[in-house]
Amino acid sequence: MKRTTLCIFLLIAFVFELYPQAQIFVFHRRPNSIKAFDLNGTLIDTLATDTVNSISMHWNILDNKLYFSNYRPGIGYYLQRCNADGSERENVLGLLNALTDFDLNPTDQMIYWVGAEDKTIYKSDFDGLETDTILSTPESEPVSISIDPEGQKIYWMSYNQGRNNDKIHRANLDGSGREVIIDSLETPARLLYYNNKIYWSNDGDPQAIKRANADGSHIEVLRSFSDNEYPFAIQIDPNTEMLYWADYGSNTISRMLLSDTSRIEVIISEGIRTPTALALAIEAVNIGGTITDPTGQPLAGVNISLSGSVSRETVSDTSGQYIFEGLPKGGNYILIPSWEEDTSTNLSLSDILLVAQHLLGLPSFSSPFQMIAADIDGSKTVTTLDLLQIRSRFLSEVEGRPLQANWRFIPSDHVFQDPFNPWNHSLPSAIRISGLETDFLSGSFIGIKKGKVDFSLGN
């Protein structure tokens, strides 16, 4: 176990060499450039110059890249990405008719964007290979978009004809269930969903940053601004629950606590002019563990599914280890292993004999995992029917007709109240993690192959 944990830590150390510490990326004009700052506002680097004209940026926690819009006058709109140091810059989506704002969804690994000119909401995979239209908004111009990954909702703001007639809408990710949740807005600029609430900036009269519940109820003003201040881009750091905003009137980047909006701090006031796009590269956490059989032998090739705040999949390596890196702090996660690729039951006469002895009341099982393995039909007891099924599976493999192996996975730290009646309490099949703040490296499981009760012969 010490060696396993050491290997995981070494892998994490390698990952963090590639993953930047928390940074703020700002696009500003005159001259056009993207600059990177630390969270105290100290300039780290200038990533891109001259050829950039951006009004929307986001950091992608899955591939550790900065995604940003880019408008080329007379040519069209692009969505580009690069590393934290500006290297490996490339087009993700090119020559779009319109790109007013976009958001990244780590759960379905899609880009969602809006275009005010063509009044349409689109989506694409992170590489821009598959693009689809979600919905059209002929009655209004969508100007900003934000995604609720866990609730699987799209939120967007639109300009409509007439003063005080702008709106905030929401729909399912496929465009169904569309509804207006806030109407009679004034000069909305940018929209952001976070933790069951929506936040938006108004860069026109009256300038403000506001918040409401996800259904549009209980609107509140978090901060009002003077005539020469114009809040535009907004982002939230989930680690500190601070809201950051770019003000293209005062040429500053500021932040405030969501829990105490009177505590406001200007962190960047020099070196930027007319900032219109803002992104946060948040610090990440990692989830990892080991998959073994009941004897502690590693199981390679087991699929582990991660869902919740982020959805991903991976497989265990030859040492049984797996890891998900670069996950946002504070997230809720569920780990579920499965093994569909194991095509051999690998049963033997010894398995049949041990089950038969157990049914005759003779001592044969010494582990609750053997009880679980013998319960082929899932009846929470071992019966003659289980013995017949194990025999049938064994004969099929002997005759060259192997059946699909059936595996059950249980968290390694599960404690059996009664080792010889493992079903007297429900058997967990997943690990649930709430509000993850530090690395979780104990996401380990024990895999049990149904019918395989003689552990001495391997899997």
Secondary structure, 3 states (H helix, E strand, C coil): CHHHHHHHHHHHHHHHHHCCCCEEEEEECCCCEEEEECCCCCEEEEEEECCCCCCCEEEECCCCEEEEEEEECCCEEEEEEECCCCCCCEEEEEEECCCCEEEEECCCCEEEEEECCCCEEEEEECCCCCEEEEEECCCCEEEEEEEECCCCEEEEEEECCCCCCEEEEEEECCCCCCEEEEEEECCEEEEEEECCEEEEEECCCCCEEEEEECCCCCCEEEEECCCCCCEEEEEEECCCCEEEEEECCCCEEEEEECCCCCCEEEEECCCCCCCCEEEEECCEEEEEEEEECCCCCECCCCEEEEEECCCEEEECCCCCEEEEEEEECCEEEEEEEECCCCCCCCCCHHHHHHHHHHHCCCCCCCCHHHHHHHCCCCCCCCCHHHHHHHHHHHHHHHCCCCCCCCEEEEECCCCCCCCCCHHHCCCCCCEEEEEECCCECCCCEEEEECCCCCHHHCC
